[in-house]
Amino acid sequence: MTSQLRRSAVSIPSNIAEGFTRFSNKEYKQFLFISLGSCAELSTQIIIALRLGYFENKEADKLLNEIDEISKMTMSLIKKLNTN
């Protein structure tokens, strides 16, 4: 579970960074959508870990709120790229 959580968490900024180096907004957005998928995956893993007793409610809520904020920022960037 720890390994899976780490992979998902690392995938989020890694895909954003990789997409930034691409030559077109279309490619960049593709990587941003992959990053959003990693956010959803990480949220799901945290919920599963909470239900298995690996997290306290307060700790899981904090992490889920942070992931939600990252998702919102990523969607905002995607929308901004759509207008360019």
N, C-alpha and C positions, 0 to 999 in steps of 0.2 A: 504494500500500500504506500509506504514512504517513497519508494522508487517511482511509482506511478505518479504520485503527487509532484515530485520534483521534476519529472519529465514534462508534465503538463505546464507547470509554472515556468520552466525555462523556455518552453516552446513559445509562449506569448511574446516576450520581447525579442526573441530570436527571429520570429517571422516578421515582426515589425521592422527590425533592422535589415533583414534580407530584402524585404520588399522595397525599402527606401533606396537601396542601391540599384534597383531596376531602372530601365530606360523609359518606361511609360507609366502613366497613371493607372492604366488598365492592369498592368502587372503588379504594381504597388497595391492596388485594391484587392487583388487576388490574395496576396499575402496577408493583408489586413483581415480579410474574411477568414482565413485559416487561423489567424490569431484569435478571432472571436470564437471559433470552434474550440480552441484550446481553453479559452475562458469558460465556456460551457462545460467542457470536460472536467476542468479543475473544480468547478462548482459542484458538479455531480459527485466527484470523488470526495469532496469535503463533506457533503451530506451523507454519503455512505459511511465515511469514517466516523461521523458524529453518531450515526445510528449503531455503529459497532462499538461505541464507547471510547474511541480514540481522541475525541475532542469534547470539551465542555461547550454548552450552548453559547455562552458569551464569546468564547474564542472562535467558534465556527461562524457566528454572526458577524464578528469583526472581519474575518477573512472574506466571507461572502459579500459583505458591503464593499470591501476594497476591490474585489473582482468585478462587481457591478459597476463601480466607478471607472475602472479600466475599460470595461466594455462600452460604456457610454462615451468615453473619450475617443475610443477607436471608431465607433459609429460616427461621431462628429467629424473625425478626420476623413472617413469615407465619403460623407456627405459633402464636405468641402472639396474633395477631389472631383466629385461629380459636377461641381459648378465651374470647374476650370477647364 
